[in-house]
Amino acid sequence: MKDKIAHVLEQGKYKHVDDEVLWEVFNNQVNKVVQLYETMLTWHTTMIVGPTGAGKSVIINTLKEAIWLEFNEIVRIWIINPKSITINELYGILDPESRDWTDGLLSKTFRECNMEDFPPGKWEWRWILYDGDVDAVWVENMNSVMDDNKLLTLSNGERIRL
């Protein structure tokens, strides 16, 4: 897997082998991708934190490409910035008068992730990526998803299992 990760990083021009300092940074980046992969094999939710420009997106996209090269498995990523929309737009809303439910972006995404539309016998990774500042409100709302229950509980009482 490390060879595939290194190949993806080289293709993205993230390395300059003539400079020993950059070579060390490159090896560190490879190890970060491996750490993310190992963490994702153990836990169903993972948080990658760091300042803007630290390489978080590079690590995620490199892992996606390396999984394809190593295992011939597709990785689909849904990217959501939870701070760019309201809580109702994110999770959904129940109309108090008609009792009609309208899915939000996350509940719709969960339904899409649960659909079995990949070819039989073929594994597909599905990642929902919250891209933005960590916020106590959405972390609290996602607690039941992030714990071992793997349930998104909506305000209409529906529960969507990952």
C-alpha positions as CSV (number, residue, x, y, z in Angstrom):
1,M,0.0,0.0,0.0
2,K,2.9,2.4,0.8
3,D,4.2,2.0,-2.8
4,K,0.7,3.0,-4.2
5,I,0.5,6.0,-1.8
6,A,4.0,7.1,-2.8
7,H,3.0,6.7,-6.5
8,V,-0.1,8.9,-6.0
9,L,1.9,11.6,-4.2
10,E,4.6,11.5,-6.9
11,Q,1.9,11.9,-9.6
12,G,0.6,14.9,-7.8
13,K,4.2,16.3,-7.7
14,Y,4.3,16.3,-3.9
15,K,8.0,15.2,-3.8
16,H,11.4,16.3,-4.8
17,V,13.9,13.5,-4.3
18,D,17.0,15.7,-4.6
19,D,16.3,17.5,-1.4
20,E,16.7,15.4,1.8
21,V,14.5,17.7,3.8
22,L,11.6,17.3,1.4
23,W,12.2,13.6,1.2
24,E,11.6,13.4,5.0
25,V,8.4,15.4,4.6
26,F,7.3,13.1,1.8
27,N,7.9,10.0,3.9
28,N,6.0,11.6,6.8
29,Q,3.1,12.3,4.4
30,V,3.0,8.7,3.2
31,N,2.9,7.6,6.9
32,K,0.0,10.0,7.6
33,V,-2.0,8.4,4.7
34,V,-1.2,4.9,6.1
35,Q,-2.3,6.0,9.6
36,L,-5.6,7.3,8.2
37,Y,-6.2,4.0,6.3
38,E,-5.5,2.0,9.5
39,T,-7.7,4.2,11.6
40,M,-10.5,3.8,9.0
41,L,-10.2,0.1,9.1
42,T,-10.7,0.2,12.9
43,W,-13.3,3.0,13.4
44,H,-16.2,4.1,11.2
45,T,-15.7,7.8,12.0
46,T,-12.5,9.7,11.9
47,M,-11.6,13.3,12.4
48,I,-8.7,14.9,10.6
49,V,-7.8,18.3,12.1
50,G,-5.2,20.9,11.2
51,P,-4.7,24.4,10.0
52,T,-5.6,25.5,6.4
53,G,-3.0,24.3,4.0
54,A,-1.7,21.5,6.3
55,G,-2.5,18.8,3.7
56,K,-5.7,17.2,5.1
57,S,-7.4,17.1,1.6
58,V,-4.2,15.7,0.1
59,I,-4.1,12.9,2.6
60,I,-7.8,12.0,2.0
61,N,-7.6,12.2,-1.8
62,T,-4.3,10.3,-1.8
63,L,-5.9,7.5,0.2
64,K,-8.8,7.4,-2.2
65,E,-6.6,7.0,-5.2
66,A,-4.3,4.5,-3.4
67,I,-7.3,2.3,-2.5
68,W,-8.3,2.2,-6.1
69,L,-4.7,1.3,-7.3
70,E,-4.1,-1.3,-4.6
71,F,-7.5,-3.0,-4.3
72,N,-9.4,-1.8,-7.4
73,E,-12.1,-0.6,-5.1
74,I,-14.1,2.6,-5.7
75,V,-14.2,5.3,-3.1
76,R,-17.1,7.8,-3.3
77,I,-16.9,10.9,-1.2
78,W,-19.8,13.2,-0.3
79,I,-18.4,16.6,0.8
80,I,-20.6,18.7,3.1
81,N,-19.7,22.0,4.8
82,P,-22.1,21.9,7.8
83,K,-21.5,25.5,8.6
84,S,-22.7,26.7,5.2
85,I,-26.3,25.7,5.8
86,T,-28.8,25.7,8.6
87,I,-29.5,22.8,10.9
88,N,-32.9,22.2,9.2
89,E,-31.2,22.2,5.8
90,L,-28.6,19.8,7.1
91,Y,-30.8,17.3,8.9
92,G,-34.3,17.9,7.6
93,I,-37.4,19.5,8.9
94,L,-40.8,18.3,10.0
95,D,-43.7,20.6,9.1
96,P,-45.6,21.2,12.3
97,E,-48.9,21.6,10.6
98,S,-48.9,18.9,7.9
99,R,-46.5,16.6,9.6
100,D,-44.7,16.2,6.3
101,W,-41.0,15.4,6.5
102,T,-38.5,17.1,4.2
103,D,-35.0,15.5,4.1
104,G,-32.0,17.7,4.6
105,L,-28.7,17.3,2.9
106,L,-27.2,14.9,5.4
107,S,-30.3,12.7,5.7
108,K,-30.5,12.5,1.9
109,T,-26.8,11.7,1.7
110,F,-27.2,8.9,4.3
111,R,-30.0,7.4,2.2
112,E,-27.7,7.5,-0.9
113,C,-24.9,5.9,1.0
114,N,-27.2,3.1,2.1
115,M,-28.3,2.2,-1.5
116,E,-26.7,-0.9,-2.9
117,D,-26.0,0.3,-6.4
118,F,-22.5,-1.1,-6.9
119,P,-21.9,-4.3,-8.9
120,P,-22.5,-7.6,-7.1
121,G,-19.3,-8.9,-5.5
122,K,-17.6,-5.5,-5.8
123,W,-16.7,-3.5,-2.6
124,E,-17.3,0.3,-2.6
125,W,-16.1,2.7,0.1
126,R,-18.5,5.5,0.9
127,W,-17.2,8.5,2.9
128,I,-19.2,11.5,4.1
129,L,-16.8,14.3,4.6
130,Y,-17.7,17.2,6.8
131,D,-15.4,19.9,5.5
132,G,-15.2,22.9,7.7
133,D,-14.6,24.1,11.2
134,V,-15.3,21.7,14.0
135,D,-18.5,22.9,15.7
136,A,-19.9,21.7,19.1
137,V,-23.4,21.7,17.7
138,W,-23.0,19.4,14.8
139,V,-20.6,17.2,16.7
140,E,-23.3,16.8,19.4
141,N,-25.9,16.1,16.7
142,M,-23.7,13.5,15.1
143,N,-22.9,11.7,18.4
144,S,-25.3,8.7,17.7
145,V,-23.7,8.3,14.3
146,M,-20.2,8.5,15.6
147,D,-20.7,6.0,18.4
148,D,-21.1,2.3,17.9
149,N,-24.9,2.6,17.2
150,K,-24.1,4.1,13.8
151,L,-27.6,5.7,13.7
152,L,-28.6,9.1,12.4
153,T,-31.7,10.1,14.4
154,L,-33.9,12.7,12.7
155,S,-36.4,15.0,14.4
156,N,-39.3,13.1,12.9
157,G,-38.2,10.0,14.9
158,E,-36.8,8.1,11.9
159,R,-33.4,6.5,12.4
160,I,-31.1,5.8,9.5
161,R,-28.4,3.2,10.1
162,L,-25.0,3.4,8.4
